[in-house]
Amino acid sequence: PERAGWIERMVRRDLERRLTAALDEHQPAIVLVTGLTVVPSEIVDRLRPGRPAKWALLLVDSPGDIHSATVEAMAYNHLFVGGSGAVSAFDRSGVKHVHYLAAGCDPSVHKPLRARGPFRANVVFAGAATTRRERLLGELVEFGLALWGPGWRKSTLKDYCRGELPTTEDFVRAYAGATVAVNVHRTGAEDRGSDASGVNRRTFEIAAIGVPQVVDARADLGRHFEDGHEVLVYADASQLKGQVKRAMQEEKYRERIATAARQRALREHTYMHRMYELLSAVTI
């Protein structure tokens, strides 16, 4: 805090004043913070004592530097992370109040839509370009690949990019218009120092949209979807190509996968389900 600039210090003081007023007025049972440093740990340390609220930190994305994240997490009563690898890492660093909480979907947003024009394609990936994604998706150009998201127009796959995907509705329409949807996480087991256990939000969102999904293997994936029944899993470029090829060729097969995944997503993986899990853990 001593090294913070004067603007940052003012923002922090204003944040603390507003939080103090809200806590005193509403007397909440739970305060949920989503993201590191959204509420700096020193503010949490000052606001927690003497109040009934339990503070929970939800890390939607990868925590990055576990040491720095641990300092923040220790100010909270509960920490929720989206990967079993992150749970283990935090536990080893002394954060014993860590819980696994996967991402999910919003059925009012992530749902089947009729897609036309540029949103109709054989094989679709929607997300930011990365070296790993570029390498894997390059194996699928023969199937009629369509890419959406930032960075693709500067990659070797620029000719397959159909747009930047500025809105959530565009994201849904892009995948809704796919014959086969492809999911490639930013990092994989081959990336040293990365946590390749957690399942990204895209996995649950594609399932709810109701299209067949080919997704890279993750340690936690089996908790949520069954390979070969609800999703099609690949471990390398060759398997990715094989899964996409079969799904493209067999209509009833891919329809069965898509239907089963959507039913599972609506039954177990909405954000209402996740909030119930979170509240159950916090109120025990």
C-alpha positions as CSV (number, residue, x, y, z in Angstrom):
1,P,0.0,0.0,0.0
2,E,2.9,2.4,0.7
3,R,4.0,2.1,-2.9
4,A,0.6,2.7,-4.3
5,G,0.1,6.0,-6.3
6,W,-2.2,8.7,-4.9
7,I,-5.0,7.9,-7.3
8,E,-4.9,4.2,-6.3
9,R,-4.9,5.2,-2.6
10,M,-8.0,7.4,-3.2
11,V,-9.8,4.7,-5.0
12,R,-9.1,2.2,-2.2
13,R,-10.3,4.7,0.5
14,D,-13.5,5.3,-1.5
15,L,-14.0,1.6,-1.9
16,E,-13.5,1.0,1.8
17,R,-16.0,3.8,2.7
18,R,-18.6,2.4,0.4
19,L,-18.2,-1.2,1.6
20,T,-18.3,0.0,5.2
21,A,-21.6,1.8,4.6
22,A,-23.1,-1.2,2.8
23,L,-22.1,-3.6,5.5
24,D,-23.4,-1.4,8.3
25,E,-26.7,-0.8,6.5
26,H,-27.5,-4.3,5.2
27,Q,-25.7,-6.5,7.7
28,P,-25.2,-9.3,5.1
29,A,-24.5,-12.9,6.0
30,I,-22.1,-13.4,3.1
31,V,-19.8,-11.1,1.1
32,L,-18.8,-12.6,-2.3
33,V,-15.8,-11.1,-4.1
34,T,-15.0,-12.3,-7.6
35,G,-11.4,-11.9,-8.6
36,L,-8.0,-11.1,-7.0
37,T,-7.4,-7.6,-5.6
38,V,-11.0,-6.5,-6.4
39,V,-11.1,-5.9,-2.7
40,P,-7.5,-5.7,-1.5
41,S,-6.7,-8.1,1.4
42,E,-5.8,-5.2,3.8
43,I,-9.3,-3.8,3.4
44,V,-10.9,-7.2,4.0
45,D,-8.7,-7.5,7.1
46,R,-10.1,-4.2,8.4
47,L,-13.8,-4.9,7.6
48,R,-14.2,-8.5,8.7
49,P,-13.7,-8.2,12.5
50,G,-16.8,-7.4,14.5
51,R,-19.2,-8.1,11.7
52,P,-21.3,-11.3,11.1
53,A,-20.6,-11.6,7.4
54,K,-18.5,-14.5,6.0
55,W,-16.2,-13.4,3.2
56,A,-15.8,-15.6,0.2
57,L,-13.3,-15.2,-2.7
58,L,-14.3,-16.7,-6.0
59,L,-11.5,-17.0,-8.6
60,V,-13.2,-17.6,-11.9
61,D,-9.9,-17.6,-13.9
62,S,-6.5,-19.2,-13.2
63,P,-5.0,-17.7,-10.0
64,G,-1.6,-17.3,-11.7
65,D,1.1,-16.7,-9.0
66,I,0.0,-19.0,-6.1
67,H,2.1,-17.2,-3.6
68,S,0.6,-13.8,-4.3
69,A,-2.9,-15.3,-4.5
70,T,-2.4,-17.0,-1.2
71,V,-1.7,-13.7,0.5
72,E,-5.1,-12.4,-0.7
73,A,-6.9,-15.7,0.0
74,M,-5.8,-15.8,3.6
75,A,-7.9,-12.7,4.3
76,Y,-11.1,-14.6,3.5
77,N,-13.2,-17.2,5.2
78,H,-13.6,-19.2,2.0
79,L,-11.8,-19.5,-1.3
80,F,-13.4,-21.1,-4.4
81,V,-11.4,-22.2,-7.4
82,G,-12.3,-24.0,-10.7
83,G,-9.6,-26.7,-10.8
84,S,-8.6,-29.6,-8.6
85,G,-5.0,-28.7,-9.3
86,A,-5.5,-25.2,-7.9
87,V,-7.2,-26.7,-4.8
88,S,-4.1,-28.8,-4.2
89,A,-1.7,-25.9,-4.8
90,F,-3.6,-23.6,-2.4
91,D,-3.8,-26.4,0.2
92,R,-0.1,-27.0,0.0
93,S,0.5,-23.2,0.5
94,G,-1.5,-23.2,3.7
95,V,-5.0,-22.2,2.5
96,K,-7.1,-24.9,4.1
97,H,-10.4,-23.1,3.4
98,V,-10.2,-23.7,-0.3
99,H,-13.1,-25.4,-2.3
100,Y,-13.5,-26.7,-5.8
101,L,-16.3,-24.9,-7.7
102,A,-16.6,-25.4,-11.5
103,A,-17.8,-22.8,-14.0
104,G,-21.3,-23.2,-15.4
105,C,-23.8,-21.9,-17.9
106,D,-26.8,-19.6,-18.0
107,P,-29.7,-21.3,-19.7
108,S,-31.4,-18.0,-20.5
109,V,-28.3,-17.0,-22.5
110,H,-26.7,-20.2,-23.6
111,K,-29.4,-21.9,-25.6
112,P,-30.0,-23.3,-29.1
113,L,-30.5,-20.5,-31.6
114,R,-31.1,-20.5,-35.3
115,A,-27.9,-19.3,-37.0
116,R,-27.7,-18.0,-40.5
117,G,-25.1,-16.2,-42.8
118,P,-21.6,-16.0,-41.3
119,F,-22.7,-17.8,-38.2
120,R,-23.3,-21.1,-40.0
121,A,-20.3,-23.3,-40.3
122,N,-19.1,-26.9,-40.2
123,V,-16.5,-26.6,-37.4
124,V,-16.4,-23.7,-35.0
125,F,-14.0,-22.3,-32.4
126,A,-14.8,-19.1,-30.6
127,G,-12.2,-17.6,-28.4
128,A,-8.9,-15.7,-28.4
129,A,-6.0,-16.9,-30.5
130,T,-3.1,-18.6,-28.8
131,T,-0.2,-20.5,-30.0
132,R,-1.6,-23.8,-28.7
133,R,-5.0,-23.2,-30.2
134,E,-3.5,-22.2,-33.5
135,R,-1.5,-25.4,-33.7
136,L,-4.4,-27.7,-32.9
137,L,-7.0,-25.9,-34.9
138,G,-4.7,-25.8,-37.9
139,E,-5.5,-29.6,-38.3
140,L,-9.1,-28.9,-39.0
141,V,-9.1,-26.6,-42.0
142,E,-10.2,-29.3,-44.3
143,F,-13.5,-29.7,-42.5
144,G,-14.7,-26.1,-43.1
145,L,-13.2,-24.3,-40.1
146,A,-14.6,-21.0,-38.8
147,L,-12.8,-19.0,-36.1
148,W,-14.2,-16.2,-34.0
149,G,-12.3,-14.0,-31.6
150,P,-9.4,-11.6,-31.1
151,G,-6.0,-12.3,-32.6
152,W,-6.9,-14.7,-35.3
153,R,-6.5,-12.2,-38.1
154,K,-2.8,-11.9,-37.1
155,S,-2.3,-15.7,-37.1
156,T,-1.5,-18.2,-39.8
157,L,-5.3,-19.1,-39.7
158,K,-6.4,-15.5,-40.5
159,D,-8.2,-16.7,-43.6
160,Y,-10.6,-18.7,-41.4
161,C,-11.5,-15.8,-39.1
162,R,-15.1,-14.6,-39.4
163,G,-15.0,-11.9,-36.8
164,E,-13.9,-10.6,-33.4
165,L,-17.0,-11.7,-31.4
166,P,-17.8,-8.4,-29.6
167,T,-20.9,-9.7,-27.8
168,T,-22.1,-12.7,-25.8
169,E,-25.0,-13.1,-28.3
170,D,-22.4,-13.4,-31.1
171,F,-20.6,-16.0,-29.1
172,V,-23.8,-18.1,-28.7
173,R,-24.8,-17.7,-32.4
174,A,-21.3,-18.7,-33.5
175,Y,-21.5,-22.0,-31.6
176,A,-25.2,-22.5,-32.3
177,G,-24.4,-22.4,-36.0
178,A,-21.8,-25.1,-35.8
179,T,-22.2,-28.7,-37.0
180,V,-19.4,-29.5,-34.6
181,A,-18.1,-27.2,-31.8
182,V,-14.4,-27.3,-30.8
183,N,-13.1,-26.4,-27.4
184,V,-9.4,-25.8,-26.9
185,H,-8.2,-24.6,-23.4
186,R,-5.5,-22.0,-23.3
187,T,-3.1,-24.4,-21.6
188,G,-2.7,-28.2,-21.6
189,A,-0.8,-30.9,-19.8
190,E,2.1,-30.2,-22.1
191,D,2.5,-26.7,-20.7
192,R,4.9,-26.8,-17.8
193,G,3.9,-24.8,-14.7
194,S,0.3,-24.5,-15.8
195,D,-2.8,-26.1,-14.1
196,A,-4.4,-28.2,-16.8
197,S,-7.0,-29.7,-14.4
198,G,-9.9,-27.2,-14.5
199,V,-12.7,-27.0,-17.1
200,N,-13.4,-23.7,-18.8
201,R,-16.7,-21.9,-19.0
202,R,-16.9,-22.7,-22.7
203,T,-17.3,-26.4,-21.9
204,F,-20.6,-25.8,-20.1
205,E,-21.8,-23.0,-22.4
206,I,-21.4,-25.1,-25.5
207,A,-23.2,-28.0,-23.8
208,A,-26.2,-25.8,-23.0
209,I,-26.2,-24.3,-26.5
210,G,-26.9,-27.9,-27.7
211,V,-24.2,-28.6,-30.2
212,P,-21.8,-31.6,-30.2
213,Q,-18.5,-30.6,-28.5
214,V,-15.0,-31.9,-29.1
215,V,-13.0,-30.8,-26.1
216,D,-9.4,-31.3,-24.9
217,A,-8.8,-33.7,-22.0
218,R,-8.8,-32.2,-18.5
219,A,-8.4,-33.9,-15.2
220,D,-11.7,-32.5,-13.9
221,L,-13.8,-33.1,-17.1
222,G,-15.1,-36.5,-16.0
223,R,-16.7,-34.9,-13.0
224,H,-19.1,-33.1,-15.2
225,F,-19.5,-34.8,-18.6
226,E,-19.0,-38.4,-19.9
227,D,-16.6,-38.9,-22.7
228,G,-18.3,-40.6,-25.7
229,H,-21.7,-39.9,-24.4
230,E,-21.9,-36.2,-23.7
231,V,-18.7,-34.8,-25.1
232,L,-15.9,-36.1,-27.3
233,V,-12.5,-35.8,-25.8
234,Y,-9.1,-35.6,-27.4
235,A,-5.5,-35.6,-26.1
236,D,-3.6,-34.6,-29.2
237,A,-4.0,-33.2,-32.7
238,S,-4.5,-36.6,-34.2
239,Q,-7.3,-37.5,-31.8
240,L,-8.9,-34.0,-32.3
241,K,-9.0,-34.6,-36.1
242,G,-10.4,-38.1,-35.7
243,Q,-13.2,-37.0,-33.3
244,V,-14.2,-34.1,-35.5
245,K,-14.2,-36.3,-38.6
246,R,-16.5,-38.9,-37.1
247,A,-18.9,-36.3,-35.7
248,M,-19.0,-34.6,-39.1
249,Q,-19.8,-37.8,-40.9
250,E,-22.4,-39.3,-38.5
251,E,-25.4,-37.1,-37.9
252,K,-27.3,-39.3,-35.4
253,Y,-24.1,-39.8,-33.4
254,R,-23.4,-36.1,-33.0
255,E,-27.1,-35.3,-32.3
256,R,-27.1,-37.9,-29.5
257,I,-23.9,-36.3,-28.0
258,A,-25.4,-32.8,-28.2
259,T,-28.7,-33.8,-26.7
260,A,-27.1,-35.7,-23.8
261,A,-24.7,-32.8,-23.0
262,R,-27.5,-30.2,-23.0
263,Q,-29.6,-32.3,-20.7
264,R,-26.7,-32.8,-18.3
265,A,-25.9,-29.1,-18.4
266,L,-29.4,-28.0,-17.5
267,R,-29.7,-30.7,-14.9
268,E,-26.4,-30.1,-13.0
269,H,-24.3,-27.2,-14.4
270,T,-26.2,-24.0,-14.3
271,Y,-25.1,-21.0,-12.2
272,M,-28.0,-21.7,-9.9
273,H,-26.5,-25.1,-9.2
274,R,-23.1,-23.4,-8.6
275,M,-24.5,-20.8,-6.3
276,Y,-26.2,-23.6,-4.3
277,E,-22.9,-25.3,-3.9
278,L,-21.2,-22.1,-2.8
279,L,-23.8,-21.2,-0.3
280,S,-23.9,-24.7,1.1
281,A,-20.1,-24.6,1.7
282,V,-20.2,-21.1,3.2
283,T,-23.1,-21.7,5.6
284,I,-21.9,-25.0,7.0
